[in-house]
Amino acid sequence: MASDSSFDVVSKVDRQEVDNALNQAAKEISQRYDFKGVGASIAWSGDMIVMLANSEERVKAVLDVFQTKLVKRGISLKAIDTGEPKASGKEYRLEATLRQGLSSENAKAISKLVRDEGPKGVKATITGDEVRVSSKSRNDLQAVIALLKEADLDVALQFVNYR
């Protein structure tokens, strides 16, 4: 078993990169002409990202600016859970949260996908909020990574600890 190669499938987001994207979005919102006088803002509120504006369209535009900055920094939009804009007083509020870790359903779906469609001799084991994939052949592991990248899962995946 010592000759087995393996890697971990995880779903983690670099909070610093998200913070950088948020700061860039806040700077752009403060400078753009179409956001003047609409009270548009974006900021952290604990572990949530809160976007504010005086209309539903403007708060969605703030979200669009933020999503553009995330994509430019290489963060998958699947890692952000966004709700619907809610009116609170005279302004609209939109809250977004970061998804960290694989849920048990997603881990089971990944494990099942590897078992059913992956190369023979590849094993997938669920440990906490990650999935360890192991095989004797590194080429099989590369095939599994390609398979998981093509799969339409509703979670952002990263592949770490490849050895």
C-alpha positions in Angstrom: 0.0 0.0 0.0 3.0 2.3 0.4 3.2 2.7 -3.4 -0.3 4.2 -3.6 -0.5 7.7 -4.9 -3.3 10.0 -3.7 -4.8 13.4 -3.6 -7.6 15.2 -1.6 -10.7 16.8 -3.1 -11.6 19.8 -1.0 -13.8 22.9 -1.2 -11.9 25.8 0.4 -11.8 29.5 -0.4 -8.9 31.7 0.3 -10.5 34.4 2.5 -7.7 36.8 1.7 -8.4 36.6 -2.0 -12.1 37.2 -1.4 -11.2 40.2 0.9 -9.0 41.6 -1.9 -11.9 41.2 -4.5 -14.3 42.9 -2.0 -11.9 45.8 -1.5 -11.5 46.2 -5.3 -15.3 46.1 -5.8 -15.8 48.7 -3.0 -13.3 51.0 -4.6 -14.9 50.7 -8.0 -18.4 51.2 -6.6 -17.2 54.4 -4.8 -15.7 55.8 -8.1 -18.2 54.7 -10.7 -20.6 57.4 -12.0 -23.7 55.1 -12.1 -23.3 54.4 -8.4 -23.2 58.1 -7.3 -26.1 59.0 -5.0 -27.6 55.5 -4.7 -26.0 54.6 -1.4 -24.3 51.6 -2.9 -21.8 49.8 -0.7 -20.3 46.4 -0.1 -18.6 45.2 3.2 -18.0 42.3 5.5 -20.5 41.8 8.3 -19.0 39.0 10.4 -18.7 36.0 8.0 -21.2 37.5 5.6 -20.8 39.9 2.7 -23.4 42.6 2.8 -24.3 44.7 -0.2 -26.5 47.8 0.1 -28.2 50.2 -2.4 -31.4 52.2 -2.8 -32.9 49.9 -5.5 -33.1 46.3 -6.3 -31.3 46.8 -9.7 -28.5 48.8 -8.1 -27.8 46.1 -5.4 -27.7 43.5 -8.2 -25.2 45.7 -10.0 -23.1 45.8 -6.9 -23.2 42.0 -6.8 -22.2 41.9 -10.5 -19.2 44.1 -9.8 -18.2 41.8 -6.9 -18.6 38.6 -9.0 -16.4 40.1 -11.7 -13.7 40.8 -9.2 -13.9 37.3 -7.8 -13.6 35.7 -11.3 -10.5 37.9 -12.1 -8.9 36.6 -8.8 -9.6 33.0 -9.8 -12.3 32.3 -7.3 -15.2 30.1 -8.5 -18.7 31.7 -8.2 -19.9 28.4 -6.9 -18.1 29.2 -3.6 -20.4 32.1 -2.9 -24.0 31.6 -1.8 -26.1 34.7 -2.6 -29.7 35.3 -1.4 -32.4 37.5 -2.9 -32.4 41.3 -2.4 -34.5 42.3 0.6 -36.0 45.7 1.2 -35.1 47.1 4.6 -36.4 50.6 5.1 -35.4 52.8 2.2 -32.6 50.5 1.0 -32.2 47.1 -0.5 -29.9 44.6 1.2 -28.2 41.5 -0.3 -26.3 39.0 1.7 -23.7 36.5 0.5 -21.9 33.8 2.4 -18.8 31.8 1.6 -19.2 28.0 1.2 -16.4 26.2 3.0 -15.9 22.4 3.0 -17.8 19.6 1.3 -21.2 18.7 2.6 -21.8 15.0 3.2 -24.1 14.9 0.2 -21.5 16.4 -2.1 -18.8 14.1 -0.7 -21.0 11.1 -1.3 -21.7 12.3 -4.9 -18.0 12.8 -5.6 -17.2 9.3 -4.2 -20.0 7.7 -6.2 -18.9 9.5 -9.4 -15.3 8.3 -8.9 -16.5 4.7 -8.2 -19.0 4.6 -11.2 -17.1 6.5 -13.9 -13.5 6.6 -12.8 -10.8 4.1 -13.8 -10.8 0.7 -12.2 -8.6 0.4 -9.1 -9.3 3.9 -7.9 -10.6 4.3 -4.3 -12.4 7.3 -2.9 -12.8 7.6 0.9 -14.6 10.4 2.7 -12.8 11.9 5.7 -14.7 14.8 7.3 -15.2 17.5 4.8 -12.8 16.2 2.2 -12.5 13.1 -0.1 -9.2 11.2 -0.4 -8.8 9.6 -3.8 -6.0 6.9 -4.1 -4.7 4.6 -6.7 -1.5 2.7 -7.7 -1.4 4.7 -11.0 -0.8 8.4 -11.2 -2.4 8.4 -14.7 -5.6 7.1 -13.1 -5.5 10.0 -10.6 -5.1 12.5 -13.5 -8.1 10.9 -15.2 -10.2 11.3 -12.0 -9.2 15.0 -11.7 -10.3 15.5 -15.3 -13.5 13.7 -14.6 -14.3 15.8 -11.5 -13.5 19.0 -13.4 -15.9 18.1 -16.1 -18.7 17.0 -13.7 -21.4 19.6 -13.1 -21.3 19.7 -9.3 -22.7 22.7 -7.4 -19.5 23.2 -5.4 -16.1 24.7 -6.1 -13.5 21.9 -6.0 -9.7 22.1 -5.4 -7.3 19.2 -5.6 -4.6 19.2 -2.9 -1.9 17.0 -1.3 -1.1 15.2 -4.6 1.5 12.6 -3.9 
